Amino acid sequence: MKIQEADAKTLLLAQGLPVPPWEVARTVADTRAAADRFFAAGNEMVVIKAQVLVGGRGKAGGVKLARSAAEAEAVAGAILGMSIKGITVRKVLVAPAADIVREFYLSAVLDRSARRILLMASAEGGVEIEQVAVDHPEAIVTLHADPALGLMDWQARALAFRLGLGAHLRQAVGIAKGVVRTMLANDADLVEINPLAIVRERAADGSTVERLAALDAKVTIDDSALARHPELEAMRDLDEEDPTDLEARAAGISFIKLDGTIGCMVNGAGLAMTTMDLVKRAGGEPANFLDIGGGARADKVAAATRLILADPNVRAILVNIFGGITRGDEVARGLIEARSVQERSVPMVVRIVGTNAEEAQRLLRAANFQTAVSLDEAARKAVAAAGSAGAAA
Amino acid sequence: MSILIGRDTRLVVQGITGREGEFHSRAMLEYGTPLVAGMTPGKGGQRVLDNRVPVFNTVAEAVAETGANTSCIFVPAAGAPDAVLEAVGSGIRTIFCITEGIPALDMVPVVEEVRRAGARLIGPNCPGATSPGRAKVGIIPGSVHREGRVGVVSRSGTLTYEAVQAMTDAGIGQSTCVGIGGDPIIGTTFLDVLQLFAADDETEALVLIGEIGGSAEEEAAAWAGQHLPDRPKVAFIAGRTAPEGRRMGHAGAIISGGRGTAQSKVDALEAAGFRVAGSPTEIPALLRQAGVA
């Protein structure tokens, strides 16, 4: 699960990382009021950042500076409501603009090959790490946390020196260890600070000091761990969720909406992807990824049918079930039941093999469903059905 | 021979009294698997599956009483990492963890402990393995198999059944089929299984079934290209149409930062001498082309 920058910063702050203050605003007036408070506190400039769960906000014009309350109001007016990669901006983060001396990149991810937590850092902050990896792979410093001992101080010190952060050693070590702690405490897949910056600040006596600060934060949470983190589930941004996502989660169905016209209902993630691929190969476009999971019964099949038909682009449905734990006759009954109550009728091609497949075939034929024996045949039939349904519409 | 499981397997099922555990244990027993013990804390002393299998409170007791040397875990996600550690701590050296939905970070220290102890973990979130005609451990339907000499390794469940059924229908049998699991952190990789197959004198050809996400297929391909140049090799990769940045059901199936794409895997496999199928149903024909009798 992706969470917004503001929530990610809350998680970093909870682990003692240096995150400058911020406020979240959902309206132009609230943005202006938040900016006003930062100006009143002595800041000369604020940054206003669109809160969306997609990358590339800056390039899309979703991050802007403002030097006055009036300017903050104008900027908020432009950002709120704008569309970034198809997502409507509904809230912004307001924070004092930092006086940046130098930018770095720091993240912790799960390294699947090494089966450990991997820390990645670079002195080329502020740009996407993928780009740095292509242009200057030598600029990326990596190290693994020990599976049992975690990230040790000496490792964090070595990382800091390699980044040229010797002058900020104590703080850099604390931040590196804090990133790993944030990951472990929240079951995160990714904790990213980009940029981690040396910022210049005015001290109480009027002199300037330089210190490290996390100016942006990105955290994604392991979906499998959400059950034991109810406080993180509360960070799920329903603004950016399709209503079907909610229904799919409630039904225990893995569902991802796509742009095509052929709805897919499959048991098993690998087979579901394969079914989509074969639809494409037969000249069609899949409308969704849908895995009903193992052992699915009639009610789940009915929920899956509703999810697929909620997409008005769907012109045909391809059902592909390889029965193991899942019983083919249960699925067939679910399909027959679902069809009797659905509001919209689209052609359906059903392929059921494996456990109780013969009984499933009998039920489906009696109910006049179009059936297929092989997976390739099912894909071809579904593409043909969608084509003729499209022509008729 | 066969790999991982075979005639010497003596299986203990952890979580045998649960719904899934009991259902699949029955199927394993009916397939002829030497299932010698079950284990559920607090249910020790019972006998299950028509009185055929004794249940123990601990894995250590099951090992001491029955000589169990292989474990299959159906324990729910919250207790599964501990179940793996109990198996390791009780001297079991081959452990299959079927459980899905285990938080990935829970598995990091567990996988390390398994490695340190010199044991082997397959999974989690895997369908298990079958050595046709000898033993089946896990949830793969026994009916899809036929005895033979092709080794199959896959990250998926039902997709594997599909591919193996197509092989069986075409008269091509398998030495062992292994599902390694769809999670980001797993105990045994494609590369590990290919190395086991390479050392198995009954495995003449290899089928690798991968999917988007990570780089395990690429790593296995590079090794196979170098070490098994003459062995017939066929592969299939699921997820050519998967969009970037979305997790396709399996926790590990995600393309991120342009890495883990189907195309990168197909390219690596073809460069290593694999014939890559466009559909699982094409696997048998490609095996024949590669010289499988």
HADDOCK unambig.tbl for C-alpha pairs under 7 A between the chains (distance, minus, plus):
assign (segid A and resid 112 and name CA) (segid B and resid 184 and name CA) 5.69 0.50 0.50
assign (segid A and resid 112 and name CA) (segid B and resid 185 and name CA) 5.73 0.50 0.50
assign (segid A and resid 112 and name CA) (segid B and resid 214 and name CA) 6.86 0.50 0.50
assign (segid A and resid 115 and name CA) (segid B and resid 108 and name CA) 6.02 0.50 0.50
assign (segid A and resid 115 and name CA) (segid B and resid 185 and name CA) 5.88 0.50 0.50
assign (segid A and resid 116 and name CA) (segid B and resid 108 and name CA) 6.00 0.50 0.50
assign (segid A and resid 130 and name CA) (segid B and resid 257 and name CA) 6.14 0.50 0.50
assign (segid A and resid 147 and name CA) (segid B and resid 108 and name CA) 5.97 0.50 0.50
assign (segid A and resid 147 and name CA) (segid B and resid 109 and name CA) 4.93 0.50 0.50
assign (segid A and resid 147 and name CA) (segid B and resid 112 and name CA) 6.71 0.50 0.50
assign (segid A and resid 148 and name CA) (segid B and resid 109 and name CA) 5.89 0.50 0.50
assign (segid A and resid 187 and name CA) (segid B and resid 105 and name CA) 6.54 0.50 0.50
assign (segid A and resid 222 and name CA) (segid B and resid 103 and name CA) 6.63 0.50 0.50
assign (segid A and resid 224 and name CA) (segid B and resid 101 and name CA) 5.08 0.50 0.50
assign (segid A and resid 224 and name CA) (segid B and resid 102 and name CA) 6.05 0.50 0.50
assign (segid A and resid 224 and name CA) (segid B and resid 103 and name CA) 4.99 0.50 0.50
assign (segid A and resid 225 and name CA) (segid B and resid 103 and name CA) 5.02 0.50 0.50
assign (segid A and resid 254 and name CA) (segid B and resid 249 and name CA) 5.64 0.50 0.50
assign (segid A and resid 268 and name CA) (segid B and resid 157 and name CA) 6.55 0.50 0.50
assign (segid A and resid 268 and name CA) (segid B and resid 158 and name CA) 5.62 0.50 0.50
assign (segid A and resid 269 and name CA) (segid B and resid 248 and name CA) 6.58 0.50 0.50
assign (segid A and resid 269 and name CA) (segid B and resid 249 and name CA) 5.11 0.50 0.50
assign (segid A and resid 269 and name CA) (segid B and resid 250 and name CA) 5.99 0.50 0.50
assign (segid A and resid 270 and name CA) (segid B and resid 156 and name CA) 5.34 0.50 0.50
assign (segid A and resid 270 and name CA) (segid B and resid 159 and name CA) 5.54 0.50 0.50
assign (segid A and resid 270 and name CA) (segid B and resid 211 and name CA) 6.89 0.50 0.50
assign (segid A and resid 270 and name CA) (segid B and resid 238 and name CA) 6.21 0.50 0.50
assign (segid A and resid 271 and name CA) (segid B and resid 158 and name CA) 5.97 0.50 0.50
assign (segid A and resid 271 and name CA) (segid B and resid 159 and name CA) 4.49 0.50 0.50
assign (segid A and resid 273 and name CA) (segid B and resid 238 and name CA) 5.64 0.50 0.50
assign (segid A and resid 273 and name CA) (segid B and resid 239 and name CA) 4.96 0.50 0.50
assign (segid A and resid 274 and name CA) (segid B and resid 238 and name CA) 5.01 0.50 0.50
assign (segid A and resid 274 and name CA) (segid B and resid 239 and name CA) 6.28 0.50 0.50
assign (segid A and resid 276 and name CA) (segid B and resid 241 and name CA) 6.60 0.50 0.50
assign (segid A and resid 277 and name CA) (segid B and resid 239 and name CA) 6.48 0.50 0.50
assign (segid A and resid 277 and name CA) (segid B and resid 240 and name CA) 5.88 0.50 0.50
assign (segid A and resid 277 and name CA) (segid B and resid 241 and name CA) 5.53 0.50 0.50
assign (segid A and resid 278 and name CA) (segid B and resid 279 and name CA) 6.98 0.50 0.50
assign (segid A and resid 291 and name CA) (segid B and resid 249 and name CA) 6.83 0.50 0.50
assign (segid A and resid 322 and name CA) (segid B and resid 158 and name CA) 6.17 0.50 0.50
assign (segid A and resid 324 and name CA) (segid B and resid 141 and name CA) 5.78 0.50 0.50
